[in-house]
Amino acid sequence: MKSKLLLATAFAAAVTFGAVAHAKPDANQLAAVADKNRPATDTAADADRKPAEMLEFAGVKQGQTVVDLLPGGGYFTRIFSKAVGPKGTVYAVGNNPRPPQDPAKPPPPPAQDAIAADPNYSNVKSIHVALINGPAMPTKADLVWTAQNMGTPQRTIFFRVIIPAAAPQLFSGVRIGLAHAFVVLFAAELIGSKVGLGTIISSGEEWVRFDLMFAGIVCFAVLGFVSDRILLAVRARVLKGQMIGTEEQAVR
């Protein structure tokens, strides 16, 4: 019994410590969010919008070129400016401003223009274009970003944006969980069951029937492999070519 328990523990430890830890925002990304020049209305929204985690998710780094499409009040424009640093560039791309209804009382300039004129964000360039036919990017960009511009309900954002974006990571978690499930199944049968493949393996070891023992091990391996392939097939169909976070992206 003791040897069986040790064997099961070794299996569980191998799988558990083999899992990859979730990446956290780096020091540069955290510093961009902690920028003292950001307005209080922006920092008050940080708890809900989680900008540091979004920077990590988007892979924003020093020296990159970022296009902030329809920047609105410039919440992310300021953060991108600090995240890419002086060697990077942020293009705030918005629609052409509407003409004032009363020429005597012109409206304040768009937020993206005010940010571009602020010396604290000297790497921000404001561009106004007619976006009806799609944005014309001034240069190649490492990231094109747009967020919460059209008043989309939170429910729609969750199901149409967040879930599809997180789907590769969700499938990765399910795949790791599937491996854990087989470890627990093997350990449970090995320790406390009188039927099943674990019992066959254990009995084969005790009776010196190595044919039965290896037959049980091969069955476990085949079941695990087939289950993994089925999950990958489901993932490929659900993601429909989405490459982010998958093995195919790493290969390419």
Order of alpha helices (4+ residues) and beta strands (2+ residues): alpha-alpha-alpha-alpha-alpha-beta-alpha-beta-alpha-beta-beta-alpha-alpha-alpha-alpha-alpha
